[in-house]
């Protein structure tokens, strides 16, 4: 009987030690998790601060008096470092883009065609975009209205598109094509009929002028990296301007975007 009690006591002791070891591990793991979370938050804040600093660097680059050194506003990428972080900065002229408010009819068809879309898909995209923004339920020959989107719980806007990401909902569009056309588009409604072709991307140029993707590509490459903000088109807060720019900066997974309007 004594041997059995000693054996029971040994098992109970081992079980207690295992329980204490588990509790100690759980507390350590919890502390480690909190530490990792704190490090992640700190790193995220550091990267966001670096991205915001990139906007300041872009502002400085746009205000350089020497035109040959002044930053271009055609989307050219500039790589800089700040506080140990590598920054990728680009500045784009919003007046050199196609406003979503004017993206319909022949212009929409030219945009998708310049992006490489052909055949039946081109017809579907052009007609579905028209159906998405019109106020009726009449379906264009290759388009889509409420009945098509109903199974997915989506309703056409039946008015102007308000965001670039909204385009991916339209029949015929996908994420890959959206990323191809995104640089040529702007949601701004302040641009009106103004179009600065000197700063335009090949897609925007082909869409607006109808000169064809190949010719547009050649023109864009001819002036790439040399289109800078002139004294009349510098666009920073407080400055008099006839243009508008959009600056984007990326640092790691953090990013900062700032529109500078006239």
Secondary structure, DSSP 8 states (H G I E B T S, - for coil): -HHHHHHHHHHHHHHHHHHHHHHHHHHHHHHHHHHHHHHHHHHHHHHHHHHHHHHHHHHHHHT-SSTTTS-BSEEEEEEEEETTEEEEEEEEEGGGSEEGGG-STHHHHHHHHHTT--HHHHHHHHHHHHHHHSSS----TT---HHHHGGGT----SS----GGGGGGSTT--HHHHHHHHTTEE--SS-TT---GGG--HHHHHHHH---HHHHHHHHHHHTT--B--TTT---TTS--S--EEEEEEETTEEEEEEE--
